[in-house]
Amino acid sequence: SQTIHQWPATLVQPVGSPLSLECTVEGTSNPNLYWYRQAAGRGLQLLFYSVGIGQISSEVPQNLSASRPQDRQFILSSKKLLLSDSGFYLCAWSVGSQNQPQHFGDGTRLSIL
Amino acid sequence: DAKTTQPNSMESNEEEPVHLPCNHSTISGTDYIHWYRQLPSQGPEYVIHGLTSNVNNRMASLAIAEDRKSSTLILHRATLRDAAVYYCILRDVSVWQGAQKLVFGQGTRLTINP
């Protein structure tokens, strides 16, 4: 069966520090991968998605970047964190067809001090 | 993708059925109706989806109005574990960009009373 792993579960970082969040998927090949952010009291916002290795699409302008160095690995990064980067970050995967569901990880809660 | 409208919150009692409404008056013929739910401090979880006919699975039922301008997610016998935020999302399958971009609204926060 397929599983998705995100780490760390929680993270506290100072303003201006770098960030690296990792997401890996097991049990499937060539998944579509997604990064979402949920700010406190708000809905989920799609940040990035990827349909293959090295292929990244950005949905909103921001202080973050994403990379996909391997088929089932998706990384969210920042060189310098801002206070506004605080939130709940969720990784998800789906197979490459229209109506298959997305499967989400347990998320990383990021607090910026 | 077309917009959906859901009540901000609903409350129900344990072991009773729950009917969660969703309005989507601007739905197009190629929009599928998807439901996800998010339990506290967890990622969203797929519940069900449909196009025109009513759908059933082990988690819930989806009733779609004949004109498709509204739908209802039905939990047949709510438990405390069903307390979550429920999202109704439209997916236009005629717009395929190689990935499935879900647009989450505010959803309905469902409270289950013991």
Interface residues (C-beta under 8 A of the other chain):
Chain A: N32 Y34 Y36 R42 G43 L44 Q45 L46 Y49 S50 V51 S57 E59 L90 A92 S94 G96 Q98 N99 Q100 P101 Q102 H103 F104 G105 D106 G107 R109
Chain B: Y32 H34 Y36 S41 Q42 G43 P44 E45 Y46 H49 Y87 R91 V93 W96 Q97 G98 A99 Q100 K101 L102 V103 F104 G105 Q106 G107
